[in-house]
Amino acid sequence: MNVNKANEGMNDSNIAHTSITPPSATGELLVILGHAPHGSSLLREGLDMALVAAAFGRRVSLLFMGQGCWALQPGQGEGALGQKGTQSTLEMLEMYDIDNIMVEAESLERLGLESSDLVLSVSVVDAASVQQAIASHTLVMNF
Amino acid sequence: MRYGILLLGAPYSNQAAHSALRFARTIIARGHQLDSVFFYHEGVHNAARLAAPPQDEPHLVDGWAELQREHGVKLDVCIAAALRRGLMDEEQAGRHGKEGHSVERPFELTGLGQLVDLGLRCDRLVTFAP
């Protein structure tokens, strides 16, 4: 969960070393968010799914991958199209006790994002940890 | 095996709904149990009771209804995703002051909690997305 720890010894040439393993606690539901926050409502509806599951008392983890990582950039609020944006939903995660939030390292790297710039405290995870996260959750949902 | 299906794709726009229906029929034909199909995101359009595709194309809405009639598969539609896209049953139409309704049984408007339950209850939840 500690972003700074995750970034210790960060070395652009070897992404694997920037990663930490996800928190040992496994969850019931893993929601994978792979679509950008604007342009389609998939990411927002995936987040809605996560909030509802948490409201029903399920242990929920989130994994941002690919274009989904853009949601963690500051400023993803209401835009010119009148879409709600995803930032307000992200701000509610803590209230719903969703604190296992993972971001795939290679996606961040590819998009030129730094975990220190993101709006949430996240675990930056490598591909092996993504596998582990998928295997350790009872239910995995892809949005 | 006990299955659930999550359908995120609209009918006649991409392959998702066609594949989901074929998959549903196949798992039943192979002796598996299909508990429920959950319609979310653009998948809610599969519940449009006014859908009138040309006769030489598969009628997806009728296809889903047939699954329910013949095999007892529940057809659950996310109410929040449906309402904002103009899909509502008679009760919701009354509540929102709309003339006419666009969803009817065997499709049922329900909440996302049903989807969580479905996923955790079944051995496999298979998603069909655009």
Interface residues (C-beta under 8 A of the other chain):
Chain A: E28 L29 S41 L42 E45 D48 M49 V52 A53 A55 F56 R58 T138 L139 M141 N142 F143
Chain B: L6 L8 Y40 H41 A80 A81 G111 L112 G113 L115 V116 G119 L120 L125 T127 A129
